[in-house]
Amino acid sequence: MFTIIRVLKTTFHTTKDNIERLFACNRTSANVWNDCLGLAKEHFQKNGKWIDRGTLHLATKGQYPVHSQSIQAVYEKYIDARENAHKARALGFTQIRYPYKEKKHFNTKWKKDGFRVGENGKIELSLGLFRGKRQKPIVVRVKNLPSGKIKEIELVYDRGLRLAIAYDDGITPKENDHLGIAAIDLGEIHTIASVCDNGQGVIITGRKIRSLKRLRNKKMKELQKKIAKCQKGSRQWKKYRQALYYVLGKSDAQLTDALHKTTRKFANWCLENKVKRVVVGNMEGVQRNTSPKKKKNKRKRSRKHNQKMSQWQFGRTTTYLQYKLAAEGISLQKVDESYTTQTCPVCGRRKKPSSRNYSCTCGYREHRDIHGAKNILSNYKYGKFRELSLDQQKYLRIA
């Protein structure tokens, strides 16, 4: 039997001086990460093998003005990132790199001995000993603390400093409550919408990705107009072409980063819900036969819609999901998603949704993407569309 560890991301209140100290903690954690990269490189060049956990512990112990468990959490993240990259490369994803990038800020984590919870939402975040002197703890206040036992606290930045509090809710699920299957409905507006057979759901918005694409398209349009007015091969033509390549390169890097963050959030959600198998709708063919220039194409749509479809990176999203989930021991399988968005799971009627919510004359209503994910899951598990209950739904954004 086991209990569920949940995570609550919340705001807090503290003094201006403590806010600066909290930012300093994240900068110090970044220094720990950067030093781990340097130590690992030096160790490999000298010994021809990876640095182990014990060597990293001895090299970083007592070297930074944060709690010892906070230092430990950083080098453990480095070890995990390196091992996950190794697993992905072993599966054939040779484009995946080992941790190499230095950081300016890194989340600081306090484990069970690094904080103390008092009355009225008071939390003392310990900074431990540094150079033989115990440092003054950082005191913050949280308005609504979770009722369960708090396991660890992580300082994150999400449109401002926030605390991600992991706690044990004390609820022991029944044996058949967690079969560990989740279904994904990929989308252009919401990159990932998923439901699990334990009644949990998640929507990861694609607003960040869409805004990057719109900005890229706008800049490309401006540059292409200027290029068209220049003589090919001229000095000005070359400058505009160079600017165009710069825009494309930068936007591709930003989109790659956003997709990595999106798929990582979903992988973490799967771990929270003990998911062991993920099924995703097969999107092959969604971009075909849409050109308005060909008379034989029946699915004629606007140029704007076709541009969105052609720039929809569902294949890349699936690839990132595959190796991230595989590194966590979770399998990914493509399944047929025919009519999953159109079919009502209650009465079986088919209707193309015209808004972000699916509604049927029988009274059934659901978010359009969650509706599609529920139908994919029910069709995979039971071989037919049937109504599934959803207990809780998360909405996640990419900063």
N, C-alpha and C positions, 0 to 999 in steps of 0.2 A: 504494500500500500504506500502511496505517496501523496504529498500535497502539492498544490500549484504555487509556484513563485511568480508573483505578478509585479509589474513595474508601473509606478505612478510618476509621471513627469509633472512637476509643480513649481510654481513661483514661490518666493520667500521674501522676508523683510529683514533688513540688517542696516548697519551704518554705512556711510560712504567710505570710511576707512576700511571696513571689512570687505566691501566690494572690490577695492583695489587689491586687497590681500588675496581674494579669491581669484582674480585675474592673474595675480602673480603665481598662484598655485598651478594654474594651467600652463603658464609659461615655463615654470620649473619642470612640470611633467613632460613638456616638449623637449626640454634639455635632456631629460632622462632618455627619451626615445632617440634623440639624435646621438647621444653617447652610446646607446646600444648598437646603433648602426655602425658607428666608428669602431667599437670594441669587436663586433662580429667580423668586420672586414679585416682588421688587424690580426685577429685570431686565425682567420682562414688563411691569410697570406703566410703566417708563421707556421701553422701546424697542418694546413691542408684539409681541415675539417671544420664543421660548424661549432660554434661556441655553445656550450650546454647551459642549462638553467643555473646550476650551482656556481659556475664561473661568473656568470652575469650577476648573480646575487652578491658574491664577494667583491666584485668590481664596483658595484653601485651602493653598497651598504654604507649608510651614514654620510653620504657625499652631498645630499641635497636637503634644503630646509622644508621638507614635507614628511609626513608620517611614513614609517618603514613599509607599511602595507600599501601605501599609495605608490611607492617606488616599485614594489613587487608587482603591483597590478600592471604597470607600464611594461616591464620587461616580459611579463607573461603574455601580454598582448603581442609583443614583438615575436615571441616564440610561436604563438598560435598562428600569426600571420605567415610566418615562414613555413610552418608545417602544412598549412592549408595550401599555400602556393606550391609546395612540393607535391602534395597529393593531386592537385589540378594538373600539374605538368606530367605526372605519371599517367594520368588519364588521357594525355594527348594534347592538352591545351598549352602548347609550348610558348604562346604569346604572353602568358601570365608571368610577371616578374616577381622576384623575391623582394621583400621590403627594402626600399632604397631611398625614399624621399624624406628629406628632413622637414620638420614642422616648426611653426612658430607658436602654436597652441595645441594642447592635447588634454583630453578630459582627465580630471583627477578623480580617483576613486578611493573611498574610505570603506574598509571592510569592518567586520564586527567589533574589532578592538580599536578602531580608529575614530569612533564617534560615540556620543552619549546623548540619549534622548531624555529630556526633562518634561516638566509640566507645561501646559498651554502651548504646545508646539515648539518648544525650545530644543534646539539641536546644537551641541558643541562638536565642532569638527577639529580633531586633534592634529597638530603639526609635529608631534613627537619631539625627540631630542635632536639637537644639532650643535655640534662642537661642544658637547658636554653640558649644554644648557637646555632646559625644557622650555619650549616656545609657548606663547600665549595662544590658546585655542580660538578659532573663529566661531562666533555665536550667531546663529541665524534663527528665524522663527517662521514656521510653516503654519498656515491657517488651518488646514484640514489634513492632519496626519492620518495615514491608513491605520486601521484598527489592529491589523495583524502584526506579527513580529518582524521588525525591520532587519534585513540581512546585510545590505550594503547600500551606500549612497554614492552617486556619481555626479560630479559637477559638469554640466553640459551647456553648450551655447545654442539656443534655438530662439532667435529674435530676442536675445537677452539671456542673461545667466539664469539657469534653472537647475533644480535638483531632480535627478532620476532616482527614485527610491524603490529598491527591490524589497518586497516583503512577502512573508508567508501568510496567506489568507486563512490558514487553518482548516480549509475545506478539503476533505479526503474524497476524491471522486470514486464512483463505483467502478468495478472491474471493466465493464463494457462501455464506459463513458468515453474512453480515449482509444479509438481504433487507429488513429494516426493517419488519416487520409484527408488531404486538402485539394481543392479544385481551383484553378485560376482561369479567370476570363480576362484576356489581354485587351487593352483599349488604347485609343489615341488620346482621349481626354483624361481618363484615369488609367495610368500605365498598368497597374495590377489591381484587380479586385478578386478576392479569394474568400472562400468559406471552408471551414474544417468540420469534420463530422462530430466534433464535440460541442457544436453550437456557436463557435467563435467566427467572426468575420473581420476582414480588413480591406480598406481601400487606400491605395497609395496614389496620390494625385500626380498627374503629369503636367501641372501648371508650369513648373520650372523648365521642363523639357520643351514645352510648347513656346514659352517666351523666348528661349534661346533660338529656336527655329525661326520664329517671326523676326527677331532682330537680324539673324543671318540673311534671311530672304530680303529684308528691307535694304540692308547694306549692299548686297549683291546686285539688286535692281539699280541702285544709284550708281555703282561702279560700272555696270554693264552699259548703262546709258552713256556714261562718259567715254568708255572704251569705243563705243560705236561711232563717236564723233571724231576719233583720232585716226591718223593714218597708221596702218598696221606696221609694226617694226620701229616706229618713232620712239624718241626718248620718253615722251609723255605716255604713250601707249604702254611702254614697258613698266613705268611707274604705277599705272593703274592696274596692270596685270599682277604686279608684285603685291599691291594692296589687296587685290582679290584673293590671292593665295594665302595671305596673312589672315584674312577674315575666315576663310574656309578652315585653315589649320587651327585657329583659336577656337572656333565654334565646335569643331569636331572634338577637341580636347575637353571642352566644357560639357558637351553632350555625353561623352564617355564617362566623365566623372559623375554626372547626374544619374546615369544608368547604373553605374556601380553602386552608388548610394541607395538607389531604389531597390535593387536586387538584394543588397545586404540587409536592408530593413526587412524585406520579406523573409529572408533566411533566418533572421533573428526571431521574427514572429513565429516561424515554424518550430524553432527550438523551444520557445515559450509554451507552445501548445502540443509538444511531444509528437509532432508530425513525422511520420516515417516514409510516406509516399505522397507525391504531388502529381496531379494530372492537369494538363493544360490543353486548351482547345487548339487544334491544328489550324493555323491561319493561312496555310499555303493557298494561293489563288485569289486572295482577297483584293490584290492589286491588279488583277488581270481584267481585260475586256471592259475598261472604263473610259478609253480614249474617245472623245466626242468627234474626232476626225475620221474615224472608221465607221462607215454606215452600217456594217454588219453588227456592231456592238449594240446590244439592247440596253445595257446598263449605262446610259449616257448621263453624266453628272457634270457639275460645274468645274471649271478649271481650278478654282480654289479648293474644292473637295478633292480633286484628283491630285493636287499638289500635296495635300495633307496625307493622302494614302500612300503616295510614292515616297514620302519622307518618314513614314511610320516604321520604326526600327524594331518590329516585333521579333525578327529573327535574331538580332543582336541581344535583345532582352532575354530570349529563351536560352541563348548560348551562355550568357552570364549566370542565369539561374542554374543551368545544368551543372557547371563546375562548382559554384558556391554551395549548392545543396549536396552535391556528391562529396565535398570535403567534410560535410557534417553528417554523412551517412544517410542522406535522404535521396531517394530515387525520384526521377522526373520522367514522366511518360506523356507522349502526345496522344490525344484521343479525338475522335470526331466530334465537332461541335455544331453539327447541322441542326438548325431550328431551335437551338438552346435559348436564343434571345427572343424568339417569336412565340414560343409555346407557353401557354399557361399551365403550371403544374397541377392546378386544382381541377379545371374542367377540360383541359386539353385543346382549347381553341388556339388558333394561330393568329397573331396580330403583330404587325411591325410597330415597335414603339416609336412615338414621335417626339418624346421628350426624355429627360434624364430619369424618369420614373416609369416603370411598366405598370399598367393598370388594365384589368379585365372586367367585363360586364358582370362576371360572377362575384365580384367584390375583392378579388385578390389584388394586392398592391405591393410593390417592392422596388427598391433602387434598381435601375436598369442593369448595371454591371453585376451587382450582387445577385440579381435574378438569374443572369446568365451563368454565373459561377455555381449557383445552387442547382441549376438544371444539369450542368456538366457533371457535378458530383453525384446527383441522384441517378443519372443515366449510367454512370460508371459503376456505381454500387449495386443498383437494383435492375438495370437494364431497361428502365422506363423513367419518364418524368413524373415525379411525385413531390409534394410539398415537404420542405424541410424547415424545421424551426431554427431561428437564430436568436441566441441569448444575448450576445454582446457584439457590437461592431465598432472597430477603430477606424479613425480617419487620420492618415499620416501624410505629412508634407516633407518635401526635400528642400532644405535651406540653401 
